[in-house]
Amino acid sequence: MLEKSDIELLGQMMDEKIGSSENRMMAYFEGKIEPQLQLLAEGHQQLLETLAPVSR
């Protein structure tokens, strides 16, 4: 049976692994996904301006 110290150690190890995974996911998102979303938003904005220009 696991001792309290074993359970605490497992908890710490899981926290470290989860933290590392979160960091990798954020780096991927910021490096790959976010720029693509930005390009998509800019393209969408250009389409809106072309199809429905703002009256001035």
Chimera marker file (.cmm) of the C-alpha trace (Angstrom):
<marker_set name="trace">
<marker id="1" x="0.000" y="0.000" z="0.000" r="1" g="1" b="0" radius="0.5"/>
<marker id="2" x="1.173" y="3.520" z="-0.727" r="1" g="1" b="0" radius="0.5"/>
<marker id="3" x="2.372" y="5.695" z="2.108" r="1" g="1" b="0" radius="0.5"/>
<marker id="4" x="1.355" y="9.338" z="2.429" r="1" g="1" b="0" radius="0.5"/>
<marker id="5" x="4.845" y="10.403" z="1.301" r="1" g="1" b="0" radius="0.5"/>
<marker id="6" x="4.514" y="8.219" z="-1.815" r="1" g="1" b="0" radius="0.5"/>
<marker id="7" x="1.212" y="9.846" z="-2.708" r="1" g="1" b="0" radius="0.5"/>
<marker id="8" x="2.682" y="13.321" z="-2.177" r="1" g="1" b="0" radius="0.5"/>
<marker id="9" x="5.659" y="12.451" z="-4.371" r="1" g="1" b="0" radius="0.5"/>
<marker id="10" x="3.352" y="11.152" z="-7.111" r="1" g="1" b="0" radius="0.5"/>
<marker id="11" x="1.337" y="14.369" z="-6.868" r="1" g="1" b="0" radius="0.5"/>
<marker id="12" x="4.463" y="16.472" z="-7.269" r="1" g="1" b="0" radius="0.5"/>
<marker id="13" x="5.608" y="14.412" z="-10.253" r="1" g="1" b="0" radius="0.5"/>
<marker id="14" x="2.207" y="14.783" z="-11.907" r="1" g="1" b="0" radius="0.5"/>
<marker id="15" x="2.216" y="18.551" z="-11.298" r="1" g="1" b="0" radius="0.5"/>
<marker id="16" x="5.640" y="18.827" z="-12.963" r="1" g="1" b="0" radius="0.5"/>
<marker id="17" x="4.550" y="16.774" z="-15.975" r="1" g="1" b="0" radius="0.5"/>
<marker id="18" x="1.313" y="18.730" z="-16.355" r="1" g="1" b="0" radius="0.5"/>
<marker id="19" x="3.193" y="22.028" z="-16.078" r="1" g="1" b="0" radius="0.5"/>
<marker id="20" x="5.661" y="20.966" z="-18.753" r="1" g="1" b="0" radius="0.5"/>
<marker id="21" x="2.836" y="19.897" z="-21.019" r="1" g="1" b="0" radius="0.5"/>
<marker id="22" x="1.030" y="23.210" z="-20.527" r="1" g="1" b="0" radius="0.5"/>
<marker id="23" x="4.196" y="25.114" z="-21.409" r="1" g="1" b="0" radius="0.5"/>
<marker id="24" x="4.674" y="23.108" z="-24.603" r="1" g="1" b="0" radius="0.5"/>
<marker id="25" x="1.039" y="23.586" z="-25.587" r="1" g="1" b="0" radius="0.5"/>
<marker id="26" x="1.199" y="27.357" z="-25.036" r="1" g="1" b="0" radius="0.5"/>
<marker id="27" x="4.430" y="27.622" z="-27.026" r="1" g="1" b="0" radius="0.5"/>
<marker id="28" x="2.825" y="25.679" z="-29.889" r="1" g="1" b="0" radius="0.5"/>
<marker id="29" x="-0.299" y="27.816" z="-29.758" r="1" g="1" b="0" radius="0.5"/>
<marker id="30" x="1.648" y="31.068" z="-29.716" r="1" g="1" b="0" radius="0.5"/>
<marker id="31" x="4.025" y="29.962" z="-32.461" r="1" g="1" b="0" radius="0.5"/>
<marker id="32" x="1.699" y="28.129" z="-34.860" r="1" g="1" b="0" radius="0.5"/>
<marker id="33" x="-1.990" y="28.673" z="-34.147" r="1" g="1" b="0" radius="0.5"/>
<marker id="34" x="-2.099" y="32.321" z="-33.115" r="1" g="1" b="0" radius="0.5"/>
<marker id="35" x="-0.352" y="33.648" z="-36.264" r="1" g="1" b="0" radius="0.5"/>
<marker id="36" x="-2.719" y="31.626" z="-38.452" r="1" g="1" b="0" radius="0.5"/>
<marker id="37" x="-5.731" y="32.994" z="-36.586" r="1" g="1" b="0" radius="0.5"/>
<marker id="38" x="-4.362" y="36.504" z="-37.031" r="1" g="1" b="0" radius="0.5"/>
<marker id="39" x="-4.022" y="35.967" z="-40.806" r="1" g="1" b="0" radius="0.5"/>
<marker id="40" x="-7.547" y="34.604" z="-40.938" r="1" g="1" b="0" radius="0.5"/>
<marker id="41" x="-8.886" y="37.638" z="-39.060" r="1" g="1" b="0" radius="0.5"/>
<marker id="42" x="-7.015" y="40.025" z="-41.374" r="1" g="1" b="0" radius="0.5"/>
<marker id="43" x="-8.369" y="38.238" z="-44.449" r="1" g="1" b="0" radius="0.5"/>
<marker id="44" x="-11.871" y="38.360" z="-43.021" r="1" g="1" b="0" radius="0.5"/>
<marker id="45" x="-11.496" y="42.078" z="-42.377" r="1" g="1" b="0" radius="0.5"/>
<marker id="46" x="-10.330" y="42.656" z="-45.967" r="1" g="1" b="0" radius="0.5"/>
<marker id="47" x="-13.331" y="40.733" z="-47.291" r="1" g="1" b="0" radius="0.5"/>
<marker id="48" x="-15.700" y="42.808" z="-45.172" r="1" g="1" b="0" radius="0.5"/>
<marker id="49" x="-14.128" y="46.029" z="-46.388" r="1" g="1" b="0" radius="0.5"/>
<marker id="50" x="-14.378" y="44.884" z="-50.008" r="1" g="1" b="0" radius="0.5"/>
<marker id="51" x="-17.954" y="43.571" z="-49.818" r="1" g="1" b="0" radius="0.5"/>
<marker id="52" x="-19.418" y="46.243" z="-47.560" r="1" g="1" b="0" radius="0.5"/>
<marker id="53" x="-17.326" y="49.411" z="-47.597" r="1" g="1" b="0" radius="0.5"/>
<marker id="54" x="-17.991" y="51.895" z="-44.831" r="1" g="1" b="0" radius="0.5"/>
<marker id="55" x="-19.778" y="55.057" z="-46.017" r="1" g="1" b="0" radius="0.5"/>
<marker id="56" x="-17.914" y="58.226" z="-45.103" r="1" g="1" b="0" radius="0.5"/>
<link id1="1" id2="2" r="1" g="1" b="0" radius="0.2"/>
<link id1="2" id2="3" r="1" g="1" b="0" radius="0.2"/>
<link id1="3" id2="4" r="1" g="1" b="0" radius="0.2"/>
<link id1="4" id2="5" r="1" g="1" b="0" radius="0.2"/>
<link id1="5" id2="6" r="1" g="1" b="0" radius="0.2"/>
<link id1="6" id2="7" r="1" g="1" b="0" radius="0.2"/>
<link id1="7" id2="8" r="1" g="1" b="0" radius="0.2"/>
<link id1="8" id2="9" r="1" g="1" b="0" radius="0.2"/>
<link id1="9" id2="10" r="1" g="1" b="0" radius="0.2"/>
<link id1="10" id2="11" r="1" g="1" b="0" radius="0.2"/>
<link id1="11" id2="12" r="1" g="1" b="0" radius="0.2"/>
<link id1="12" id2="13" r="1" g="1" b="0" radius="0.2"/>
<link id1="13" id2="14" r="1" g="1" b="0" radius="0.2"/>
<link id1="14" id2="15" r="1" g="1" b="0" radius="0.2"/>
<link id1="15" id2="16" r="1" g="1" b="0" radius="0.2"/>
<link id1="16" id2="17" r="1" g="1" b="0" radius="0.2"/>
<link id1="17" id2="18" r="1" g="1" b="0" radius="0.2"/>
<link id1="18" id2="19" r="1" g="1" b="0" radius="0.2"/>
<link id1="19" id2="20" r="1" g="1" b="0" radius="0.2"/>
<link id1="20" id2="21" r="1" g="1" b="0" radius="0.2"/>
<link id1="21" id2="22" r="1" g="1" b="0" radius="0.2"/>
<link id1="22" id2="23" r="1" g="1" b="0" radius="0.2"/>
<link id1="23" id2="24" r="1" g="1" b="0" radius="0.2"/>
<link id1="24" id2="25" r="1" g="1" b="0" radius="0.2"/>
<link id1="25" id2="26" r="1" g="1" b="0" radius="0.2"/>
<link id1="26" id2="27" r="1" g="1" b="0" radius="0.2"/>
<link id1="27" id2="28" r="1" g="1" b="0" radius="0.2"/>
<link id1="28" id2="29" r="1" g="1" b="0" radius="0.2"/>
<link id1="29" id2="30" r="1" g="1" b="0" radius="0.2"/>
<link id1="30" id2="31" r="1" g="1" b="0" radius="0.2"/>
<link id1="31" id2="32" r="1" g="1" b="0" radius="0.2"/>
<link id1="32" id2="33" r="1" g="1" b="0" radius="0.2"/>
<link id1="33" id2="34" r="1" g="1" b="0" radius="0.2"/>
<link id1="34" id2="35" r="1" g="1" b="0" radius="0.2"/>
<link id1="35" id2="36" r="1" g="1" b="0" radius="0.2"/>
<link id1="36" id2="37" r="1" g="1" b="0" radius="0.2"/>
<link id1="37" id2="38" r="1" g="1" b="0" radius="0.2"/>
<link id1="38" id2="39" r="1" g="1" b="0" radius="0.2"/>
<link id1="39" id2="40" r="1" g="1" b="0" radius="0.2"/>
<link id1="40" id2="41" r="1" g="1" b="0" radius="0.2"/>
<link id1="41" id2="42" r="1" g="1" b="0" radius="0.2"/>
<link id1="42" id2="43" r="1" g="1" b="0" radius="0.2"/>
<link id1="43" id2="44" r="1" g="1" b="0" radius="0.2"/>
<link id1="44" id2="45" r="1" g="1" b="0" radius="0.2"/>
<link id1="45" id2="46" r="1" g="1" b="0" radius="0.2"/>
<link id1="46" id2="47" r="1" g="1" b="0" radius="0.2"/>
<link id1="47" id2="48" r="1" g="1" b="0" radius="0.2"/>
<link id1="48" id2="49" r="1" g="1" b="0" radius="0.2"/>
<link id1="49" id2="50" r="1" g="1" b="0" radius="0.2"/>
<link id1="50" id2="51" r="1" g="1" b="0" radius="0.2"/>
<link id1="51" id2="52" r="1" g="1" b="0" radius="0.2"/>
<link id1="52" id2="53" r="1" g="1" b="0" radius="0.2"/>
<link id1="53" id2="54" r="1" g="1" b="0" radius="0.2"/>
<link id1="54" id2="55" r="1" g="1" b="0" radius="0.2"/>
<link id1="55" id2="56" r="1" g="1" b="0" radius="0.2"/>
</marker_set>
